[in-house]
Amino acid sequence: MKITIISGKRNSAKTTTLKRIVENKSEKFLGYFCESDKDKDVFYLRNVLNNDLITIMRTNLSNTKESIGKYNIIDNSFLLAEETLLSQIHELKGDNFSIVIDEIGRLELNGSGYNTLIKKLLKFNYDLIFCIRDEFVEDIIDKYDLSNIEIINV
C-alpha cells in the first residue's frame, strides 16, 4: 500500500490537484471529493465512482450533535459515506483501484468525520490518496501511524 498526501494551505488547489490525478490516470478510483456551494454555506462529498452527493455540513442548521466552526455536521452523513464506500470496495473486490479521501483534518483528529473509515481503509491493501491541510499533516501521520508516504505540496 502506498499513501499519497496532497498537502497545502486552505484554498491552495488540493482538491483540484486530486481531481486532475483522478482524471488523468487510466486506473479506477473510489472515494470522495469535498465540494461546497458557491457561498460555502453547504459542503458535500461527491462520490468519485458515481457522482452521488452526500451533504455533510451546513451553516444555519440546528439539532445536530456536532459542529466545526460555523458549520453543523449533518448527523450520520459520514457514516453513510463510509457504508457506501465500503460497499463499493466489496463490489469491486479483485479489481485494481485506488481510494481517494478529500479533506482530512480537525474532525478526524477529534475522532469523528472520516476517522473510522480511515482506520478501516488502512487494513486493506489499496493505494490511498488523502488531501490534508498542511497544518494537520504531521498530526494525521502520527494519529494513524502512516508509513510509505509520498507528500505532494501544492
ABEGO torsion letter per residue (X at the ends): XBBBBBBEBBGAGAAAAAAAAAAABABBBBEBBBBBBAAGABBBBBBAAAGBBBBABBBGBBGBABBBEABBBBBGAAAAAAAAAAAAAAAABGBBBBBBBBGBBAAAAAGBEAAAAAAAAAABABBBBBBBBAAAAAAAAAAAGBBGBBBBBX
